[in-house]
Amino acid sequence: MSDPAPSTEEDRSPPLPQLVGELWQLIVAYFRQETVVPLQQLGRWIAFGILGAVLLGVGVLLLATAGLRALQEETGSTFTGNLSWIPYMIMFAALVAGGAITWKARGVQRRRKAASR
């Protein structure tokens, strides 16, 4: 029987620092693939959501201000003197009611989605 042939450089495993470097590159590539790339793809939707929320908030604020001014100016002398706080209370109640209705509708929609799954 003959002795096995001596190993060549191609048969040897790479040195430890090279393996550590390759492992680090693999970990970084995996991290990017699983976190950074999906977050970048969601960034557009997040931006549209934030923009929509800001525009909706500005719209509600302008409508509330318009309603307050209408109550103050178009009711004549009804809310003058000691009753000047009533238009503010009416608009506050209207905003709270609108928020409650929105919150309730949001909950109903979530329950419907959960039931359909």
Residue, then its C-alpha position, 0 to 999 in steps of 0.5 A: m500500500s502506498d501512503p496517501a498523497p501529501s495535501t496541497e494548498e487547495d486542500r487546506s482550510p482557510p486560516l481562522p482570521q479569514l473565516v472570522g471575516e467571512l462570518w462577519q460579512l455573512i452576519v452583516a448581510y443577513f442583518r441588512q436583508e432581514t431588517v434594513v431592507p424591509l424598513q427602507q421598503l416600509g419607509r414610503w408607507i410610513a412617510f405617507g402615514i405621517l403626512g396623512a396624520v399631519l394633514l388630517g390634524v391640520g384639517v380638524l384644527l381648521l374646521a374646529t376654528a371655523g366652527l368656533r368663529a361661526l358660533q361666536e360671530e353668527t349667534g349674535s349676542t347669545f354668547t356674550g358677557n358671562l356666556s362667552w365660554i360656551p362656544y369653546m365648550i361646544m367645540f371641545a365637546a364636538l372634538v371629543a365626540g368626533g374622537a370617540i366616534t373615530w376610536k369606536a370605528r377603529g375598534v369595530q374595524r379591528r374586530r372585523k379583521a380579526a374575525s375574518r382571519 
